[in-house]
């Protein structure tokens, strides 16, 4: 930072800090009549939503929540979760979004580590809590959430709980003057599971959430990377709200007072029903969910052409992109991490790319998108030196911006490792084109070094996805005496292909691309094993660590 | 501000400050092929633009400009001015946009007060500079700008000048690594002339310009208050770039890498030609300019239906709004001050207002717009107490937000007066509706107190604008023994109406609205005087101070 002349400020002058409450205030400004829905169970407009947010804040205040205290939430994707997204940070407290897919032991670790004081929990997750409750060291109050109240069924509140969410809200005042405070105030926290050690706590300030929302509105509404305008668009997340703030879109949709639909627990039939009946136009999800919706009975008859879907979490394969585009679904790909709030990039088709055929567009849409507004990405080699953004040189993606976690909570060494040399290290290996497209090659730990060449396991998985009969695949590297490392693949077949597709026919299919020069011959896996299931992590990604360890014997047998 | 828990930061972590260079970086990210034009003289794409911005920074660096130094610019609306908007702040220096309509004595005051070190000046303004040059106390270097270089004509560089802009740019390197620095760094300054005393210097930081751009992109692209998307839209300012950063739109258009057209000196025929040939879709201007374009020969034949125009500076009258809408031009109104960077509000038609007839829309479009995103407006009475936003109670508009000047430069008393009680006082009296429409009643000093009632001079001018034959009017209050104050009007007639319209016929026309109950009887001016011209300020607003002083004898005679 160089020294410059700062603006003078007269004593009484005010400059608004960047706070989540300012995003919330927007939701009432122009179109408060628009609706927020939960499944087919509950709907309200933004006036009611704002009242409920304040009722929740008053309820938490009454239960002793003070600025700096942490409130943990276990819930499906719901309007209640959205209320927590605003009420908890706006009162100066910290929202801890619990990953309900973690093991009880991991959840226990996270809750004690985060020092959760109050817990809001959906009854479906009570067994998870029950398993660890006796070992929780900081939790003082528990509030129960149940869908039964919307169906006029009786709710059974366990002993020792404060009560049930809806009943408690009703008794609380809907007036709450959210205070001003430092924009660097801690707003949210959640845990990311790596391949080694305990889960790591990332955290974001009000300013970071505000700026992430500014990046999104600039990219998707300004540039229209993924056109989204509240007058016509309807938003429905199909990424859990505990998964990196559902990628930040609930804050954007609320700020723009767009109609929002929360699907609760994911049920393909209900998702399809909400999509069509509520005229949903924008969603985001992992590839697995999109596959699920596309394959759902009824999808073929439904008009899905107004639907725009952003795929993240795992790479969008060409096979899936094409299948979706052929149904009229506009698919886009995004890239980011828990550490990056998360959006770093998103598909943006330039003036000259928008008119391409579906086949040609697939090439662009399956990349990891183009660098998002206000994000600074740099490829670095192992020594931290810049690698050219020429579209083919590979380097580790490192990042700077306005919404990156500034460390891992209470983990000084891992924090410095993450930010070594002043750039946040993503652990992903990629190429960047001169026009800012990101092509992810691999996780740094998953990239396969064969014969001195870096071989991308993702690229091989992508080629495999285009072989007829293959539903899913995972490629990992194993040591090889001659080449250093060689790729090996696990493959799951589509129903009806068992017996028809074998390791040999797959290799033959890949060889065709070798012959045409599309891939190098060393991309063809040494061994292809057909299995019925591939291990996944709690957020639905391929679990390569598990594959390498547990599946080693299977692959190398 | 309450105390909260701030996010911890590991030593090596970085968080990007909000800087103008981050907006500039966006212009190269996705669509660098789009163009920036200057009249019919010059066009370039964003790649060239970015190179020229860096050449300009190198040129200024070579001439001794350091962080914190001030560079003054005298120019018509040009691509060069846009280059100054970025190059000067991005190198850590301060851009002083000179209001070329001020008197030489005022310009001298401003330049010495701002401590301008380097001056960039279009040759058309040399006489202005010549008149004060000998009394300038801080200026060290002068760079000449001329349009002749684009016409292959010889440019005559005066003795002692550094040289001519284009030739100097050519010799400078196009590589400049704009540094990081504190986001509260002073970026721009300019002077606003009040009714008393010396011009006052307002100033804005990088963070404020960044956040103003975020407010605009959220409002016009996100909510589509005035739909603007760089894929289809073309921007042309017709507000001088020295007038509050041309309302901030050049920063927005550059960030979005939209096609931009700079019209230079305003010539109605050329503006119309640029509008149609370059397919301009978004402009902003004062009412006078819109009237000029509409009345230009050729306007009737031209297809102006893709044109969206935001009117500010003075109120948009119903007469002008209707005339424009009938030509297919979408007119919008904005409101703001020099002190507010400037946008505080802008027309936003809700879901249920967009489908109204032209006549019905005029009612909404001639209001001062609805409160812009992230802006907090409050009506206050004389004691600083809040006045309800009920659509009819009048109060002074006071404001807080992220882009308000934090004082007047070297004017501690006027700075505290502006920010008394922690709210910036606009000096405007208004009502605010429950759905956030602003209805400006008057300047606090122009409001007329008749019989204990506040009478809005603007409201009377608006009614006068709808009387057939009236081109323009100004209403001021004068003391009255019985009523305290009473309104008096100056009126300019349209050509061909001389003799046909008189003070009496105008009064009769207003009486009709009294009879129907649309206005109170005390709104009819005591005296209406027909004149050929009404005094204006340097930025084209009605000069009520001058009207009251100089015209007193005429009105009261």
Interface residues (C-beta under 8 A of the other chain):
Chain A: X1 X2 X3 X4 X5 X6 X7 X8 X9 X10 X11 X12 X13 X14 X15 X16 X18 X22 X25 X26 X29 X30 X31 X33 X67 X68 X92 X94 X179 X180 X181 X182 X184 X185 X186 X203 X204 X205 X208 X211 X214 X217 X218 X221 X222 X223 X224 X229 X230 X231 X255 X256 X348 X350 X351 X370 X371 X373 X374 X376 X400 X401 X402 X404 X406 X407 X409 X412 X415 X416 X418 X419 X420 X421 X422 X423 X424 X435 X436
Chain B: X1 X2 X3 X4 X5 X6 X7 X8 X9 X10 X11 X12 X13 X14 X15 X16 X18 X22 X25 X26 X29 X30 X31 X33 X67 X68 X92 X94 X179 X180 X181 X182 X184 X185 X186 X203 X204 X205 X208 X211 X214 X217 X218 X221 X222 X223 X224 X229 X230 X231 X255 X256 X348 X350 X351 X370 X371 X373 X374 X376 X400 X401 X402 X404 X406 X407 X409 X412 X415 X416 X418 X419 X420 X421 X422 X423 X424 X435 X436
